[in-house]
Amino acid sequence: MHERGYYDRFGGAFVPEILAATFDELVAAFAAAKADPLFRPHYEAVLAEYAGRPTPLTFAANLTRHFGGARIYIKREDLNHTGAHKANNVMGQGLLVQRMGKSRVIAETGAGQHGVATATMAARFGLACTIYMGEVDVERQRPNVFWMERLGAEVVPVRNGTRILKDAINEAFRDWVGNMDTTHYVLGTACGPHPYPEMVTYFQSIIGHEARRQILAIEGRLPQRVYACVGGGSNALGLFSGFLEDPVELVGVEAGGEGLDSGRHASRLRSADASVGVAQGYRTFFLQNGDGQMRETHSIAAGLDYVGVSPILAHFKESGRARFEAVTDDEVVAAMALTMRQEGLIPALESAHAFARAFAEAPRMKPDEIIIINQSGRGDKDIFTVADAFDDPQWQAFIRAKAAVYTAKEGSHA
Ligand SMILES: *Cc1c(COP(=O)(O)O)cnc(C)c1O
């Protein structure tokens, strides 16, 4: 389909010479797995037994009535083990690690969700595990660091650069160069050098294939549009994969943060602030300054603030196969609140981006039209951010009381 991982002018594999043989090995292992008629069924059986697949497709009857437009369905990736679609990718790569006979995995993580998912897989498959995480993120995401360590992973705070996700990725590659024989790098999204965009999409495509089967079984016809949030692009490509050959409109929703005019956002495909460049081993749209310096990004959703984006989605933008939108932090919080009250579902802040855009468009659609929204993860993890956004005084009192306990303990040691 694409020579050496190119999607028109995007993608590629810009890796240090020393890693060339390791990438060849991975490309070969992935090709062999895909060609093995037993591999995909085995992968699906592992996800069924361990992670809870297939996930349901839920008809949102109350939201549909509320908006009076399109029939709204929600694909429930929040019900995967560890609470998001990330399980699909890490379990798939874990099976490849077994086929390659390696004993250790490394991964980058920003918000910590991919780190927790990787640590979970490593525990299950009996692999050593090291997670690279920017020092700033280690401080912001203590609950996930706590779980990764309890799951047996070593969490290494990265002190280079701006000490966030992109710096963690660079550090993970550095580790890999020194440990190629034993180690596989479990990249968390459909970005990075070939074969990662294609491979992560392959594992996440289970979302779209299930959703297509499910909507045909329920409605007997295809949806008009499907919506997914876009961080690196893996849950969006997962959903889109089921409908690529169909007359279905694919809508990717990015983090508009405080607005596209504010400079405080993470929109690489919708805003005019991104430009094409090569970084982190591949060519895509990056949020960068004229001299190639990466810009600071902002989103209320920690999982959507990466500076790059999948080369496959960059290609879809240029070819027109998908449409990209951005929504603001405020719209996201409102969409999350409405979904909780109407349907009793708590979407992750990342997923709520897709909900927010779908809610803006659904009322303008006809009652016999159908949309599917991907609920990429569950929102329980966002309690700190959401409680702040709702300015809940009881919550603030609770946090103060907790803090007072530790202050008193410190005092008694002094
Ligand atoms: C990590 C994450 C995302 C963003 O990653 P993609 O690769 O763009 O899917 C979105 N939603 C949730 C719940 C996540 O954990």
The ligand as an SDF file (V2000), in Angstrom:
LIG
                    3D

 15 15  0  0  0  0  0  0  0  0999 V2000
   -4.0520    8.5170   25.0140 C   0  0  0  0  0  0  0  0  0  0  0  0
   -5.4830    8.8420   24.8600 C   0  0  0  0  0  0  0  0  0  0  0  0
   -5.9680    9.5610   23.7370 C   0  0  0  0  0  0  0  0  0  0  0  0
   -5.0710   10.1440   22.6720 C   0  0  0  0  0  0  0  0  0  0  0  0
   -4.3310    9.2430   21.9360 O   0  0  0  0  0  0  0  0  0  0  0  0
   -4.6810    8.8570   20.4250 P   0  0  0  0  0  0  0  0  0  0  0  0
   -3.4670    8.1180   19.9810 O   0  0  0  0  0  0  0  0  0  0  0  0
   -4.9100   10.1130   19.6620 O   0  0  0  0  0  0  0  0  0  0  0  0
   -5.8790    8.0000   20.4560 O   0  0  0  0  0  0  0  0  0  0  0  0
   -7.3340    9.7490   23.6200 C   0  0  0  0  0  0  0  0  0  0  0  0
   -8.1910    9.3020   24.5620 N   0  0  0  0  0  0  0  0  0  0  0  0
   -7.7600    8.6370   25.6590 C   0  0  0  0  0  0  0  0  0  0  0  0
   -8.7610    8.1810   26.6660 C   0  0  0  0  0  0  0  0  0  0  0  0
   -6.4070    8.3790   25.8470 C   0  0  0  0  0  0  0  0  0  0  0  0
   -5.9860    7.7240   26.9360 O   0  0  0  0  0  0  0  0  0  0  0  0
  1  2  1  0
  2  3  1  0
  2 14  2  0
  3  4  1  0
  3 10  2  0
  4  5  1  0
  5  6  1  0
  6  7  2  0
  6  8  1  0
  6  9  1  0
 10 11  1  0
 11 12  2  0
 12 13  1  0
 12 14  1  0
 14 15  1  0
M  END
$$$$
